[in-house]
Amino acid sequence: MAVSTDQNISADADALRVSSVGDFWSLLKPRVMSLVIFTGFSGMYLAPGDLHPLVFVVSLFAIAAGAGASGAINQWYDRDIDAVMTRTQSRPIPAGLMEPAEALTMGLVISALSVLVLGLAANWLAAGLLAFTIFFYGVVYTIWLKRRTPQNIVIGGAAGALPPVIGWAAVTGSLSVEPLLLFALIFMWTPPHFWALALFRNEDYTRANVPMLPVVAGEMETRKQILIYAVLLAPLGVAPWFIGMASVFYAGLAGAAGALFVYLSWQLFRSGDHAVARRLFGFSILYLFVLFLALVADRAIQQFLLVGIPS
């Protein structure tokens, strides 16, 4: 009888459990959101024109919140496959820490608020782009593409590539070739980045029946596609210098980083070693961070030099 009573108390405690702040924070995919904050900030900083510091911070917060909201919607819909993948089993919903309805409500409410705040703080072009990004990631990628085609990452990568475009639009109220180039850079970076992950997480995707490229086409084809994208990405990384967006300092750094990206992709293509895939995956994160940091630093140096020149 004592055992039965203890079990009932435990069941009642589970039923009364309230999701913690940490659970909600995890639902926003903070690691992904940090990349969005960085690339969104880069787009805002590189854009010509000025925003009041408060408007700048509020706009960047809205972009980050929109990314987090789409992550919550993604976890609500993907709760079934998250439960069978080792990499995602500890997420709040499959771990039983949160009800699916809580995640969906949170995602929808924050989505609406982030778009509204960005529109009121900056402009409605940026807000419209943010709304499109949330819809594209939450509906087009998560609900439609992810479980239907091995090109899910290729097409779906557009959502992750839009934050610097949104940031640029928040400052200027318009679009031009520069933010589109930043979009293209992230768009072309996304497939080799995620396919490297998919190679050493292939069992997870196979178990969840997600048609990632290694599952559908095999590892050899995936390694070949990674190499092709790396070769195309390397000159694209240097392109900001060609259009006058950055100096030769940036071009040299981007060229060296792109060459290393191609070299690691070639190593992976030849060896098929999952340790190399892990190395490439880790370097791909560093690659994108270095390129955007170099663009920001290059712009800061140029502004400093211009201010320092006497009139």
N, C-alpha and C positions, 0 to 999 in steps of 0.2 A: 504493500500500500504506500509506503514511504517513497519507493521508486516512482510509482505512478504519479504521486503528488508532485515530486520534483520535476517530472516530465511536463506536467500540466503548467507548472509555474514557468518553466523554460519556454513553453509554447506561447504562454500569455505574454511573456517578456518580448519574445520575437514579434508578436503581433502588434505590441505597443511601441516598438522601436521607431524612433524618429530619425530621419536622415540627418547626418551631421553636416556642418559647413564644409568639412573636408570632402564629403561625398559629392556635394554640389560642385565644388571646385574641380574635382577630378572629372566630373561630367563635361566640363568645358574644354578638356584636352589642353592643359596648360602648356605642354611642350610645343604643340602645334601653334597655340596662340602666341607663344613667345616669338616664333618665327614670323608670324603675321605682324606682330607689333614692330619687329625690326625692319621688315621690308616695307611696311606701311609708313613707318617713320622715315625711311630712306626716300620714298617717293615724295613725301611732304617736304623734306629738307632740300632735296635736289630741285624741286620745282621753283621756277622764277616767281618772285613775289613774296609777300610777308603776311603772316597771320598774327593776330594778337596771341601772346603766349597762352592765355587761358583757352582761347578758341582752338589753338594747336593741340593742347593737351586733351580737351574734351573731344575733339575730332578723332584723335588717335585712340582714345578710350572707346569711342563708339565703334571704330573699325575692329578693335580687339574683341569687344563684346559681341559683335556680329559673328566673328569667327568662332567664338566660344559657343554661341547659340546654335550654329550649324553643327558643331561637334556634339552638342546634346541631342539634337534631332537624329544625327547619325547613330549615336549609341542607343537611342530608343528603338530605331528600326532594326539595327543589327544585333539586338540582344540575343537572338537565337544562335547566330554564328559566333558571336563573342563568347558564348558559353562553352563552345567546344574547341576554341583556339587557346593554346597555352599563353600566348602573348596578351590576350585580352580577357582572360577568365576573371581577373581581379578587378575589372571595372565595376562600378557601383551596381548596375542592374543585374548582370549575371552572378555577381557575388551575393545577391540578395540584400544589398544595403539600401536599395531604393526601388520604389514602384515605377514601372514604365510610364504610367500617367504623369508622375511627378517630373520625369525627364522631359517628356513631350511638352508639358505646360511651361516648364522653365525655358525650353528652347524657343517656343513660339512667342512667349512674352518678351524675352530679351531680344529676339529678332526684331519685333515691332518697335521696341523702345530704342534700339541702336540705330535703326534707320531714321526714326523720327528725330532723335538727338542730332545725328549727323546732318540731316537736312536743315534743322533750325540753326545749328552752330556754324556750318560751313555753307553748303549749297545743295540743291536737290539733284544735280548731276552726280555728285559723289554719293548721295544717299541712294539714288537709283542704282548705281553700280554696286553698292553694298547689298541692296535688296536682291539684285540679280545673282550676286555671289552666293548669298545664303541659299537662295532657291536652287542654284545650280549644284551646290554641294549636297544640300539636304534632300533634294528630289531627283535631279537628273543623274548625279553620280550615285548616291546611296541607294535610292529605290530602283532606278532603271538600269544604269550601266554596270554597277559593281558585280551583280550576280548573273549578268547576261553575256558579257563579252570580255575577251582578254585585252581589249583596247580600253578597258575601264580607266586605267591610270592615265593613258595618253589623253583621252578626251576630258576626263574628270580633272586633269591637272590644271585646266583653265581656272577653276575656282581658287586654287592655291596661288595662281600667278597674278590674280587681280589686285591684291592689297596695295602694291606700289602705285598702280593706276588710280585706285580710289584715293590714295594719299595725295597724288599729284592733282587730281581733280578737286580735292578739298581746298587746295591752296589757290589754284588758277581758275577753277570753274570751267575748264576746257580740257581737251586732250590734244596730244601732239605726238610726234615720232618718238620722243624720248621715253615717255611712260610705256608706249607700245613695245619699245625695245626691252625695257625691264620686264614686261609681261612675257615676251618671247624667251628671254633668258631663263626665267623660272619654269616656263612651260616646257622647254627642251630639257631642262635639268630634272624634272620630275620623273619621267619614265626610268632612266638609268638608276636614279636614286632608289625608287621603290622596287624595281626589278632585282636590284642587288639584295635588298631585304627579302624579297620573295624567294630567292634562291636558297638562302639558309633557313627560311621559314616555310619551305615547300610543304612539309608534312601538315602544318597547321592549315594552310589554304586547301590542301587536298581533303583533309578531314572535314572542313567546313563547306566543301563543294563550291568554293569561290574560284571562278575561272581566270586566275592570274596566269600570266604568260607561261611560267614554268610548268604549271599544271596542265595546260592545254597543248602547248607546242613543244614542251620539253626543255631541259636545261641548256642544251647546245644552242637552240634557236634563241633562247633568252640571252645567253652570253653574246651571241652575234648581234642582237638588237642593241644591247648595252653598248657595245663597241661602236656601232653605227651612230648612235645618239651622242656618244662622247666625242666622236670625230666632228659631228655637226655643231656640238655645243662649244668646243674650244674656240673657233673663230668668232662665234656669236658673243662669247665673253669679252672679246677685245673690241667688239663693234662700238661701244660707247666712245672710244677714242677716235674712231673713224668719222663719227658724226660731230665731233667737237664737244662732246659731253664731258670728256675727261682728258687728263693730260697723259703724256708718255709714261709718267710714273705708274699710273693705273694700267696702261697697256702692257708694260713689262710684267707687272705682277699677275695680271689676268692671263697673259700668255703662258707664263711659267706654271700657273695653277691648272690651266687647261691642258698643257702638255702632260702634267702629272696625272690628271684625270684620264687622259687617253692611255697613258702607260699602264696604269692600274687596270683599266678595262681590257687592254691587250693581254696583260698577265692573266686575268680571269678567263678570257676567251681561250687562251692556250692551255691553262691548267685545269679549269673547272673546279678548283679548290674552294670550298665554302669559307675557309679562313680568309682567302683573298676577297671573296664577296663581302665578308664582314668588314674588311679593311677598306674596300671601295665604298661601302655604305657609310662608314664613319667619315671617310675623307670627303664624300659628296656633301655632307652637312657643313664641314669646314670650308669647302670650296665656295658654297653660296654665301656663307657668312663673310669670308674674306673679300669676295668681289663687291658685295654691297657696302662693307665697311670701308673698302678702298675708295669707292665712289664718294661716300660721305666725307672721308678724310681729304680726298682730292679737292672736293668742293670747298671744304673749310679752309684749306691752305690757300686756294685761289682767292677766296673772299678776304682772308687775312692780308694777303699780298696787295690786293686792290685797296684795302683800307689804309695800308701802310704807305702807299705811294702818295707823296705830297701833291696837292693840286696846284 
